[in-house]
Amino acid sequence: MKFISRLIFWSRWLQAPLYLGLIVAQGVYVYKFAIELFHLVTQADVLKETQIMIIVIGLIDVVMVANLLIMVIVGGYETFVSRLHLAGHPDQPEWLDHLNAGTMKIKFALALVGISSIHLLKTFINVEAINETAVMWQVIIHMAFVVSALLMAYTNNLMIKNH
């Protein structure tokens, strides 16, 4: 029985390669950001203001996804795999002190709402090039993210009060 318990507890380390994979994915986002930034800087004199705005919004979107990745990598590893032993480190994220699976889900949901908002803003800026059905579905999906985030936060709040 002790062996099975230890094996089950050890199995959390199977998630470590997943977090390493997310670090690689973040590297891809850094590469994408650099390419888009280079394009923006080198083409700034020929781009229209709307085109510049769409590229900048795309850069913001990449940053928000990268922030989400950091939250999942650092928070997920700390919560589900092993402690990072960052106590007293000057760069320790403030949110890491009070992170648990419930707050991670809410932060993730709110990050999705933010990313969805950026995509929606991009759509509204370029609305004449997109058909009405696509815009409608983007708004519906965005509202589903908003409602889901609110319900998760409400449920988590109820669980905290009842605990």
LINGIDA-V884506 format. One record per run of one state. SS is the DSSP state (H for helix, E for strand, L for the rest). FROM is the first residue (numbers start at 1). LEN is the number of residues. If there is no record, write none. Layout:
SS FROM LEN
SS FROM LEN
//
This chain:
L 1 1
H 2 42
L 44 5
H 49 33
L 82 12
H 94 5
L 99 2
H 101 25
L 126 1
H 127 3
L 130 2
H 132 31
L 163 1
//
